[in-house]
């Protein structure tokens, strides 16, 4: 089958089961498993509660994966949620989803992960004398990672997927090494630890746990490029299952080496401390490399899948027509990847450097909003992600509701897979998303404007796009 012409999406499916699984594993396992376990354990009274939170996060993610498996196998087009939301609630909803992913959500995630890579890389490679500033050096390394991975994905699906497969494999091997070291050098009484009265904040712990599981649904963005529709279901289930096992095993390894009381101290960098305690300086350096590889895998997965959302947005909305152009020679959405990279680089410059943060604070001051609370929500990029979380969970909830709407709208369409125990499991998924939406708004407070304002800008953009289409129709 021939490639489509430039300006349309390709019809050649090149992704197998492991390709789709590696996308899920690569995107989900980013930096959170190295940064958040100690915070999660500090919110619960015992190791059992902490491990239970991670297990519950896996179960809830699996329920969500079953819902997405029905949607993705029934509507196997590139774009994932964009397709489901457009068909269920109207093109305006899909447009706003695609715009939000491009303007803030996916690009901010890419920028944050790139800066995680840059910070750890800067610890290994000292900045040249001409640069001097570690802050600027980390930002430059982050930008270099985005440019390199964007170019890799521009060169085609095959190179992009093999890059993803390799990074995901290295990530699994590295996390497996942490588990082996933890079980070899740790103690057996992993659940030992006094129950701490008055520290129960299980809801907050679940917010962080579900954030750590976030991204498994991105495999639906590339559904049209999966060779066998049955592999969409298998990839979602295998991917979420594998991630759950990895998360539980790594947390058990942390507990075996550090113990509950040490692990729950907020200042403890759990992964680095495990490496230092078991393998001294070599262990700490190995953990730094593992974090770098993990971040790169997540960035590559987001670039690969995100560009498919923007491409579908551009193919159906004339105002973003440039995003919908695919290269017939390279077989990739070149302009989607380039524009995504440009926005990500702008975020790295704006949030990842002192000069950029000062500039943002100056603009906000002139608007009478005051300076950004960069030191809150774990600082820097995490502040931006806290602000965009309500938008993320809002669309996630709408995608869950679209399952009910599409069963009513398309009752006779072929559904290769149906969610078991319908409507119970989709209701659990929607309830989880609703709780997370409420929690995200309560957590972010006025910082939620970071996501809400760009989302609101999407409304006039949608109107302009529809008006352009109407004018073109009249002219024809």
C-alpha positions as CSV (number, residue, x, y, z in Angstrom):
1,X,0.0,0.0,0.0
2,X,1.4,3.4,-1.0
3,X,2.1,6.3,1.3
4,X,-0.4,9.1,1.3
5,X,0.4,12.3,-0.3
6,X,1.8,15.2,1.6
7,X,-1.0,16.9,3.6
8,X,-2.8,13.6,4.5
9,X,-2.0,10.9,7.1
10,X,-0.2,7.8,6.0
11,X,-2.1,4.5,5.8
12,X,0.8,2.2,6.4
13,X,0.7,0.4,9.8
14,X,4.2,-0.4,11.0
15,X,3.8,-0.8,14.8
16,X,3.8,-4.3,16.3
17,X,2.8,-5.4,19.8
18,X,6.2,-4.7,21.5
19,X,6.3,-1.3,19.7
20,X,3.0,-0.3,21.3
21,X,4.0,-1.7,24.7
22,X,7.3,0.1,24.6
23,X,5.5,3.4,23.9
24,X,3.4,2.9,27.0
25,X,6.3,1.9,29.2
26,X,8.5,4.6,27.8
27,X,6.0,7.4,28.4
28,X,4.7,6.3,31.8
29,X,8.0,5.5,33.5
30,X,9.7,8.9,33.3
31,X,11.1,10.6,36.4
32,X,8.3,10.1,38.9
33,X,9.5,6.7,40.2
34,X,12.8,8.3,41.2
35,X,11.3,11.5,42.6
36,X,7.9,10.8,44.3
37,X,8.1,7.5,46.3
38,X,9.4,9.2,49.4
39,X,6.6,11.9,49.2
40,X,4.0,9.1,48.7
41,X,5.3,7.2,51.7
42,X,5.3,10.3,53.8
43,X,1.5,10.6,53.3
44,X,0.6,7.1,54.6
45,X,1.0,5.6,58.1
46,X,2.7,2.3,57.1
47,X,4.5,0.4,54.3
48,X,1.4,-1.6,53.6
49,X,-0.6,1.5,52.9
50,X,2.1,2.8,50.6
51,X,2.4,-0.3,48.6
52,X,-1.4,-0.5,48.6
53,X,-1.6,2.9,47.0
54,X,0.8,1.8,44.2
55,X,-1.2,-1.4,43.6
56,X,-4.5,0.5,43.6
57,X,-3.1,2.9,41.0
58,X,-2.2,0.0,38.8
59,X,-5.7,-1.5,39.1
60,X,-7.4,1.8,38.3
61,X,-5.1,2.3,35.4
62,X,-5.9,-1.2,34.1
63,X,-9.6,-0.4,34.3
64,X,-9.0,2.8,32.3
65,X,-6.9,0.8,29.8
66,X,-9.9,-1.6,29.2
67,X,-12.1,1.5,28.5
68,X,-9.5,2.9,26.0
69,X,-9.1,-0.6,24.5
70,X,-12.7,-0.5,23.4
71,X,-12.4,3.0,22.0
72,X,-9.1,2.5,20.2
73,X,-10.1,-0.8,18.7
74,X,-13.5,0.5,17.5
75,X,-12.1,3.8,16.2
76,X,-8.5,2.9,15.1
77,X,-7.4,6.3,13.9
78,X,-4.4,8.4,14.8
79,X,-5.2,11.0,17.4
80,X,-6.8,8.9,20.1
81,X,-8.9,11.1,22.4
82,X,-9.2,13.7,19.7
83,X,-11.2,11.2,17.6
84,X,-13.4,9.9,20.4
85,X,-14.2,13.4,21.8
86,X,-15.0,14.8,18.3
87,X,-17.3,11.9,17.5
88,X,-19.0,11.8,20.9
89,X,-19.5,15.5,21.7
90,X,-18.7,17.4,18.5
91,X,-15.7,18.7,16.7
92,X,-15.3,21.6,19.1
93,X,-14.4,19.2,21.9
94,X,-11.8,17.3,19.9
95,X,-10.4,20.7,18.7
96,X,-10.0,21.9,22.3
97,X,-8.3,18.7,23.3
98,X,-5.8,18.8,20.5
99,X,-5.1,22.5,21.1
100,X,-4.6,21.9,24.8
101,X,-2.1,19.1,24.2
102,X,-0.1,21.4,21.8
103,X,-0.3,24.6,23.8
104,X,0.4,23.3,27.3
105,X,0.0,19.6,28.3
106,X,2.2,17.4,26.2
107,X,4.7,20.1,25.4
108,X,5.1,21.0,29.1
109,X,5.6,17.3,29.9
110,X,8.3,17.1,27.2
111,X,10.0,20.2,28.6
112,X,9.9,19.0,32.2
113,X,11.3,15.6,31.3
114,X,14.0,17.2,29.1
115,X,15.0,19.4,32.0
116,X,15.2,16.3,34.3
117,X,17.6,14.9,31.7
118,X,19.5,18.1,31.6
119,X,19.9,18.4,35.4
120,X,21.3,14.9,35.7
121,X,23.4,15.2,32.6
122,X,24.9,18.4,34.1
123,X,26.0,16.5,37.1
124,X,28.0,14.1,34.9
125,X,29.3,16.6,32.4
126,X,30.5,19.9,33.9
127,X,29.6,23.1,32.0
128,X,32.3,24.6,29.8
129,X,33.9,27.7,31.1
130,X,32.3,29.8,28.4
131,X,28.8,28.9,29.9
132,X,29.6,28.7,33.5
133,X,26.1,28.7,34.9
134,X,24.9,25.2,35.8
135,X,21.3,26.4,35.4
136,X,22.0,27.5,31.8
137,X,24.0,24.4,31.1
138,X,21.2,22.1,32.2
139,X,18.8,24.0,30.0
140,X,21.1,23.6,26.9
141,X,21.4,19.9,27.5
142,X,17.7,19.7,27.8
143,X,17.2,21.5,24.6
144,X,19.8,19.3,22.9
145,X,17.8,16.2,23.9
146,X,14.6,17.6,22.4
147,X,16.3,18.6,19.2
148,X,18.0,15.2,18.8
149,X,14.9,13.1,19.5
150,X,12.7,15.3,17.3
151,X,15.1,14.8,14.4
152,X,15.0,11.1,15.0
153,X,11.3,11.0,14.8
154,X,11.2,13.2,11.7
155,X,13.4,10.7,9.9
156,X,10.6,8.2,10.0
157,X,8.4,5.8,12.0
158,X,10.8,2.9,11.9
159,X,13.7,4.9,13.4
160,X,11.4,6.5,15.9
161,X,10.0,3.2,17.1
162,X,13.4,1.5,17.3
163,X,14.7,4.4,19.4
164,X,11.7,4.0,21.7
165,X,12.2,0.2,21.9
166,X,15.8,0.6,22.8
167,X,15.2,3.3,25.4
168,X,12.4,1.3,27.0
169,X,14.5,-1.8,27.1
170,X,17.4,0.0,28.8
171,X,14.9,1.6,31.2
172,X,13.5,-1.8,32.2
173,X,17.0,-3.3,32.6
174,X,18.0,-0.4,34.8
175,X,15.0,-0.6,37.1
176,X,15.4,-4.4,37.2
177,X,19.0,-3.7,38.5
178,X,17.6,-1.6,41.3
179,X,15.2,-4.4,42.2
180,X,18.1,-7.0,42.2
181,X,20.3,-4.7,44.3
182,X,17.5,-4.0,46.7
183,X,16.7,-7.7,47.2
184,X,20.4,-8.6,47.5
185,X,21.6,-6.0,49.8
186,X,18.4,-5.0,51.6
187,X,16.8,-6.6,54.7
188,X,13.9,-9.0,54.6
189,X,11.5,-7.2,56.9
190,X,10.3,-4.9,54.2
191,X,6.9,-4.2,55.9
192,X,8.6,-3.4,59.2
193,X,7.9,0.1,60.4
194,X,5.8,1.7,63.1
195,X,2.3,2.9,62.3
196,X,2.5,6.7,62.4
197,X,-0.7,8.2,63.9
198,X,-2.1,11.4,62.4
199,X,-0.2,11.3,59.1
200,X,-2.8,9.7,56.9
201,X,-3.3,11.6,53.6
202,X,-4.2,8.7,51.3
203,X,-6.0,11.0,48.9
204,X,-2.9,13.1,48.3
205,X,-0.8,9.9,48.0
206,X,-3.2,8.7,45.3
207,X,-2.9,12.0,43.4
208,X,0.9,11.4,43.1
209,X,0.5,7.7,42.4
210,X,-1.9,8.3,39.5
211,X,0.3,11.0,38.2
212,X,3.1,8.4,38.1
213,X,0.9,6.1,36.1
214,X,-0.1,8.9,33.7
215,X,0.5,8.5,30.0
216,X,-0.6,4.9,29.3
217,X,-3.5,6.2,27.2
218,X,-1.1,7.8,24.8
219,X,-0.8,4.5,22.9
220,X,-4.3,5.3,21.5
221,X,-2.8,8.3,19.7
222,X,-1.0,5.9,17.3
223,X,-3.9,3.3,16.9
224,X,-3.9,3.7,13.1
225,X,-0.3,2.7,12.9
226,X,-0.7,-0.6,14.9
227,X,-0.7,-3.5,12.5
228,X,-3.3,-5.6,14.3
229,X,-6.2,-4.0,16.1
230,X,-6.1,-6.8,18.7
231,X,-2.6,-5.6,19.6
232,X,-4.1,-2.3,20.9
233,X,-5.9,-4.2,23.6
234,X,-2.9,-6.4,24.3
235,X,-0.6,-3.5,24.5
236,X,-2.8,-1.5,26.9
237,X,-3.2,-4.4,29.2
238,X,0.4,-5.7,29.0
239,X,1.8,-2.2,29.3
240,X,-0.2,-1.2,32.4
241,X,0.4,-4.6,34.0
242,X,4.1,-4.4,33.4
243,X,4.3,-0.9,34.8
244,X,2.4,-1.9,37.9
245,X,4.7,-4.8,38.6
246,X,7.8,-2.6,38.0
247,X,6.5,0.1,40.3
248,X,5.7,-2.3,43.1
249,X,9.0,-4.2,42.8
250,X,11.0,-1.0,42.8
251,X,9.2,0.4,45.9
252,X,9.8,-2.9,47.7
253,X,13.5,-2.6,46.8
254,X,13.6,1.0,48.2
255,X,12.0,-0.2,51.4
256,X,14.4,-3.2,51.8
257,X,17.4,-0.9,51.5
258,X,16.2,2.2,53.3
259,X,13.4,1.1,55.6
260,X,10.1,2.8,55.9
261,X,11.1,5.7,58.2
262,X,14.2,6.7,56.1
263,X,12.3,6.3,52.9
264,X,9.4,8.6,54.0
265,X,11.7,11.6,54.8
266,X,10.9,14.2,52.1
267,X,14.6,15.1,51.7
268,X,15.6,11.5,50.8
269,X,16.4,11.0,47.1
270,X,15.4,7.4,47.3
271,X,16.9,6.0,44.0
272,X,20.2,7.9,44.5
273,X,20.4,6.8,48.1
274,X,19.9,3.2,47.3
275,X,22.7,3.4,44.7
276,X,25.0,5.1,47.1
277,X,24.3,2.7,50.0
278,X,24.8,-0.4,47.9
279,X,27.4,0.6,45.3
280,X,28.9,3.8,46.7
281,X,29.8,6.5,44.1
282,X,29.5,4.1,41.2
283,X,25.9,3.3,42.3
284,X,25.0,7.0,42.5
285,X,26.4,7.6,38.9
286,X,24.5,4.6,37.6
287,X,21.3,5.9,39.0
288,X,21.9,9.3,37.3
289,X,22.4,7.6,34.0
290,X,19.2,5.5,34.5
291,X,17.2,8.7,35.2
292,X,18.6,10.2,32.0
293,X,17.7,7.2,30.0
294,X,14.2,7.1,31.6
295,X,13.6,10.7,30.8
296,X,14.8,10.3,27.2
297,X,12.4,7.3,26.7
298,X,9.5,9.4,28.0
299,X,10.4,12.4,25.8
300,X,10.7,10.2,22.7
301,X,7.3,8.6,23.4
302,X,5.6,11.9,23.9
303,X,7.1,13.3,20.7
304,X,6.1,10.3,18.7
305,X,2.5,10.1,20.0
306,X,1.8,13.8,20.5
307,X,2.7,14.6,16.9
308,X,-0.1,12.2,15.8
309,X,-2.7,14.2,17.8
310,X,-1.5,17.5,16.2
311,X,-1.5,16.0,12.8
312,X,-5.1,14.9,13.1
313,X,-6.0,18.3,14.5
314,X,-4.4,19.9,11.4
315,X,-6.0,17.5,8.9
316,X,-9.5,18.5,10.1
317,X,-9.0,22.2,11.0
318,X,-7.8,24.5,8.3
319,X,-6.3,27.0,10.8
320,X,-3.8,24.3,11.7
321,X,-3.5,22.8,8.3
322,X,0.3,22.9,8.4
323,X,0.3,20.4,11.3
324,X,-1.5,17.9,9.1
325,X,1.2,17.6,6.5
326,X,3.1,14.3,6.4
327,X,6.3,13.8,4.4
328,X,5.6,11.1,1.8
329,X,9.3,10.3,1.7
330,X,10.0,10.1,5.4
331,X,6.6,8.9,6.5
332,X,6.4,11.3,9.4
333,X,4.3,14.4,10.4
334,X,7.3,16.7,10.0
335,X,5.6,20.0,10.7
336,X,3.8,18.6,13.8
337,X,7.1,17.5,15.2
338,X,8.9,20.7,14.4
339,X,6.2,23.0,15.9
340,X,6.0,20.7,19.0
341,X,9.8,21.0,19.4
342,X,9.7,24.8,19.0
343,X,7.1,25.2,21.8
344,X,8.9,22.8,24.0
345,X,12.2,24.7,23.5
346,X,10.4,27.9,24.3
347,X,9.2,26.4,27.5
348,X,12.7,25.2,28.4
349,X,14.0,28.7,27.9
350,X,11.2,30.4,29.7
351,X,10.9,28.1,32.7
352,X,14.2,26.3,32.8
353,X,16.4,29.4,33.1
354,X,16.6,32.2,35.7
355,X,16.3,34.8,32.8
356,X,13.2,33.1,31.5
357,X,11.5,32.9,34.9
358,X,12.3,36.5,35.7
359,X,10.8,37.5,32.3
360,X,7.6,35.6,33.1
361,X,7.4,37.1,36.6
362,X,7.8,40.6,35.0
363,X,4.9,40.0,32.6
364,X,2.7,38.7,35.3
365,X,3.6,41.6,37.5
366,X,2.6,44.1,34.8
367,X,-0.8,42.3,34.6
368,X,-1.2,42.6,38.3
369,X,-1.1,38.9,39.0
370,X,2.1,38.7,41.0
371,X,5.1,36.4,40.6
372,X,4.7,32.8,39.8
373,X,5.1,30.5,42.8
374,X,8.1,28.7,41.4
375,X,9.1,27.1,44.7
376,X,5.7,25.5,45.2
377,X,4.5,22.2,43.9
378,X,8.1,20.9,43.9
379,X,9.4,23.9,41.8
380,X,9.9,24.9,38.2
381,X,8.2,22.8,35.6
382,X,6.2,20.9,38.2
383,X,4.5,24.2,39.0
384,X,3.4,24.4,35.4
385,X,2.3,20.8,35.4
386,X,0.3,21.4,38.6
387,X,-1.5,24.2,36.7
388,X,-2.3,22.1,33.7
389,X,-3.4,19.0,35.7
390,X,-7.1,20.1,35.9
391,X,-7.3,20.4,32.1
392,X,-5.7,17.0,31.7
393,X,-8.1,15.3,34.1
394,X,-11.0,17.1,32.7
395,X,-10.4,15.7,29.2
396,X,-9.6,12.3,30.7
397,X,-13.1,12.4,32.3
398,X,-14.7,13.4,29.0
399,X,-12.9,10.5,27.2
400,X,-14.4,8.1,29.8
401,X,-17.9,9.6,29.3
402,X,-17.4,9.3,25.5
403,X,-17.5,5.5,25.9
404,X,-21.2,5.8,27.0
405,X,-22.0,8.4,24.4
406,X,-20.5,6.4,21.5
407,X,-22.3,3.2,22.6
408,X,-25.5,5.2,22.1
409,X,-24.4,7.0,19.0
410,X,-23.0,4.0,17.2
411,X,-24.9,1.0,18.5
412,X,-24.4,-1.1,15.3
413,X,-20.7,-0.4,14.7
414,X,-18.3,-3.4,15.0
415,X,-16.5,-3.4,18.4
416,X,-13.6,-5.9,18.4
417,X,-13.4,-5.5,22.2
418,X,-16.1,-4.6,24.7
419,X,-15.3,-3.4,28.3
420,X,-16.3,-6.3,30.6
421,X,-18.8,-5.6,33.4
422,X,-20.2,-2.6,31.5
423,X,-21.2,-0.1,32.9
424,X,-19.5,-0.8,36.2
425,X,-15.9,-0.5,35.1
426,X,-16.3,2.7,33.0
427,X,-18.2,4.2,35.9
428,X,-15.2,3.4,38.2
429,X,-12.9,5.0,35.6
430,X,-15.0,8.1,35.3
431,X,-15.3,8.4,39.1
432,X,-11.6,8.2,39.4
433,X,-11.1,10.9,36.8
434,X,-13.8,13.1,38.6
435,X,-12.0,12.7,41.9
436,X,-8.7,13.5,40.3
437,X,-10.2,16.6,38.6
438,X,-11.5,17.9,41.9
439,X,-8.2,17.1,43.7
440,X,-6.2,18.8,40.9
441,X,-8.2,22.0,41.1
442,X,-8.0,22.0,44.9
443,X,-4.3,21.4,44.8
444,X,-3.5,24.0,42.0
445,X,-6.0,26.7,43.1
446,X,-5.4,29.9,41.1
447,X,-2.4,28.2,39.4
448,X,-5.0,26.3,37.4
449,X,-5.2,29.4,35.2
450,X,-2.0,28.2,33.5
451,X,-4.1,25.6,31.8
452,X,-7.4,27.3,31.8
453,X,-6.4,30.4,29.9
454,X,-4.7,28.7,26.9
455,X,-7.8,26.3,26.8
456,X,-10.1,29.4,26.6
457,X,-8.0,30.8,23.8
458,X,-8.8,27.7,21.9
459,X,-12.5,28.7,21.6
460,X,-12.0,31.7,19.3
461,X,-9.4,29.7,17.4
462,X,-12.0,27.0,16.8
463,X,-14.5,29.6,15.7
464,X,-12.0,31.0,13.2
465,X,-11.3,27.6,11.9
466,X,-15.0,26.8,11.3
467,X,-15.5,30.2,9.7
468,X,-12.6,29.6,7.3
469,X,-14.2,26.3,6.3
470,X,-17.6,28.0,5.7
471,X,-16.0,30.8,3.6
472,X,-14.2,28.2,1.5
473,X,-17.4,26.3,1.0
474,X,-19.2,29.4,-0.2
475,X,-16.3,30.3,-2.5
476,X,-16.5,26.9,-4.1
